Amino acid sequence: MPAAAGQRAMTRANTVQDARRLLEESDLFRSLTPEERQRILVHAHLHRFAVGETIFLKGSAGQGMMAVLSGEVRLSVPSTEGKEIVLAILHPGEVFGEIALLDGKERTADAVAVTPCEIATLERRDLLPLLRQQPELCMKLLEGLCHKLRRTTAQVEEVLFLQLPTRLAKTLLKMAVRRVSPTGVGLQIRLSQRELGSMIGGTRESVNKCLNDWQRRGIIRIKDGVVVVVDIPGLKRLAEAEGHSGTQP
């Protein structure tokens, strides 16, 4: 085997091992014995996606669950008018696709790579035998789904009852805690203003107005489409406001 091909094969093997290790350390599989984990994680498949590439579409066949190994994944629901509601931005270590894993039916949302991604897939046919044997694994799946349902319910409540500046501040805080700036200056959020508007039930224009105001006040900084939070206490105060004044949706 040529040296380059051998190096690629070794790199891929190491990446697959990393994928299985990350899955093994997840809450979903932690309760299993090493033998049980090995039985199921040996079936993990690794897939790479480029920026903007579709991982799956709403209505497509659901054949298993997935885990983000690197990069970011956007889950959204499209409308017939061509708009979308962003449900979540997933980061390394997070699992998605559990609904299709459990019922074998169609996907309930679109999944798209926000950045270059590595995704591990566990197919339903490989997991179902273990689910039938291990009730505690089923409970872990249900706990994860309940957590996501609670998060979605809270997101709907915020859209219905809070004004846009408060909703936007809350969303930035949720996203910012996941992306520490390499320079240590603040926290980064790599989402477009359109995507932020979709997440909070607002327009790109209303989001832009808020962000520009906060930038003038020194709470955030916007550079090359990236929002950097430089005054975290100030953003927290905005998120905790009742929202009786400010930009409307």
Helices and strands as residue ranges (DSSP letters): H 3-25, H 27-30, H 34-41, E 45-49, E 54-56, E 64-70, E 73-78, E 84-90, E 95-96, H 98-103, E 110-113, E 117-123, H 124-133, H 135-161, H 164-176, E 187-189, H 193-200, H 204-216, E 220-223, E 226-229, H 232-240
